[in-house]
Amino acid sequence: MIEKRRFRPQAGQATEGGEALAEPAQWFVAWTHSNSERLVHDQIAARGFTAFLPTLKTWSRRRDSQSLVDVPMFPGYVFIHHAIDRRSHAEMLKARGIVKILGARWDQLSAVPDREIDAIRRLTASEAPVLPHAYLREGQRVRIAAGPLAGVEGILAATRPLKGLLVVSIDLLQRSIAVEIDCTNVRPVWSPSSQPRTDAVPVLA
């Protein structure tokens, strides 16, 4: 779910505190207390920021029945899109349940590339079955060539005849999700950084 409000000064414009924003809006990550992702998301959105809390469906057993429920795709984290200055950073930290915005300090925050967020958004919008997956730093990188997820890139982690798992990662969080794909619709993405290493292993589940 993505919430959008009006609190978004543009790069180069002055904030109410008189500070000029040198950088355009980027995606940052709010680290939350346990089970506080929705609480933080709603408060951040209510304060006028663009907040994104991707979810996936999982089975929950209560008493003698099971039901599908939405749970955070990346437990403990909420994404925020903004050109952050000192004032907006302080405003975000007023949200109950938030621990910090990932980064060394307010002017040295760690940003998530737009392509990673776009891949997560398209996966959630596609309603394809998505499940958590071990984070993979290296491996065979591919791009989906056709269908509703055309253009989405990830790591082809496992295959069987005509089917495979595409792993999409948020590198900053060292977290990944996986979706089953038709292997006939993927093409390799070739670049020096995408070549597999012999010492590469999954880093974090």
N, C-alpha and C positions, 0 to 999 in steps of 0.2 A: 504494500500500500504506500502511495506517495501523497503527501499533503503539501499543498503550495499556498503560500500567503504572500503579502506584499513587502515584507521586510527584506529587500535585496538591493542595496545601493550598487551602482555599476562601477566598474574599474575606472579609476581616474577621478571619480566624483568624491566630494568631501562627505564624511559622515557627520552626524549631529555633534560629535566631539571635535570636529575640525580636522580629523585625520583623513588623508587621501588614501584610497585603496589602490595599491600598486598592481595587484593581481586580479584577474577575472575570477568569477565564481568557480569553485572546484568541489569535488566530493571529499568530505572528511568523515571520520568515524568517531561516534560517541561511545565510550565504554560505559556500560551500565552495571548496576548491582544485579544480583541474580534475580531472575523473573521480573525485572523492571523494564524490559524492552518496550512494551506497549505504553507504560506510564510515561517513560521518557519521550517516546515518539509523539504522543498526544500533546505533551507540554511544549516540546520544541515547536511543533506545528502551530500551537495556539499562540506562541510568541512571535509568529510571523516568518518562520524559516521553512525551507523545503526539507521535509523529512521522509526517509524511505526505510520501511521495515519489511523486507521480503520474508514471506512465510512459506512453509510447505505443510502438506497434510500428513498426519500420522494417526495410527490407531490408538485410542485411549480406552482403557478398560475401567469402568466404574461399576462397582457391585457385580451384577451378573450380565452386563451388556457391554458391547464395544461400539465406539462411534469414531468417526473421522473428525479430528480437530486440527485447527491451524496452530502451528508452533513456529517460533522464529527460525529462519533458515540458518542464521549465524547467532547462536545464543550469546547474549551479553553485549551485542553491538547494534547500533542504529546509525544509518548513514544520513549525512546532512550536506546539502548543496548550498554553498554560500561563499561570498568573498569576505573572509573573516578578518575583522579588525579587533582592536582591544575591547571596544565596547560590546560588539556582538558576541565575542568569546565569553566575556563576563556574563552576558545575558543568558547564553546557553547553559552556563554552569549553575544558574539558579534553578534549573529543572530538578525536581525531586527524583532521586534514583540514579542520577548521573554520577559517574566517577571522574571522568576527564574526557577531553578530546585528544585523541592519540597524536602524540608529537612531543617535542622537547619543551616548547612553550607556545604562547598564543601566536607568535610570529614565525614559528618554526614547526608548523603542524605537518603531519604526514598525510598526503593526498592519495586518493585512490584514482587510477586512470579511468577516464570516461568509458573506455571500451569494456572494462570489467563490469561496471555498473550497468551498461547497456545490455551486456550478455545476460546478467542476472534478471533484469527487467523483462527481457524478451522470453526467457525461460518461464518466469512466473506467469506471464500473459498467455503463453501457449497452452497452458493446462496439461502439459506433458508430465508424466510421473517423474518427480524429482526426489532424490534421496541424498542424505549426507554421504560424503566420500572422503577418504584420506587425502590430505593435501599433497599434490605432486609438484615439485619445483621444476623438474626436467622431464622430458619424454617426447613422444611423437606429437607435435602440435598439428592440428587439422582445422579446416574451415568447412562448415556445412555449405554445400553448393546449391541445394534446392529445398523447397518446402517452406513451412512457416518460420523455421529458424535459419534460413539462408543468410550467410554472412557471419554467423556466430562462430567464434573460435574457441578452442579448448584443447585438452589433451586426450587422445584416444587411448584409454587405459586398458580396456579388455575387449576382446572380440570373440564372437562365435559366428557361424555361417550367416553372413549378411547383416548381423546385428552387432552393436558395440556400445560401450559406455563412453560418453563424452564428458570429461571432467572440466568444469569451469571453476576458476579459482579467483579469490581476492588475495593477492599476494601480501598486502599489508597485514592482514589478519592471519595468514597461513591457514585458511579454511577453504574447503572446496565442496561443491555439490556435483552430482552426476545425473545424467539423463540418458535413457536408452535411445539410440539413433539407428538409422538405416545406413550401414557402411557404404552402400553404393552412392550415397549422397555427400560423402566427405572427400576433400582433397587436402593433400599435405601443404603446410605452410612452411616455406623454406626460408630460413635466415640463420646467421651464425649463432644467435642466442637460442634458437629453437632446436639445435642439434643435440641429441641425447648424449649424456656422459656415462662412462662405465661405472662411476662411483655414485650416480644419482639414486637416491632412495626416497620413498615417501617421508615427509618431514613430520607432520602433525596430523592427527585424526581430527 
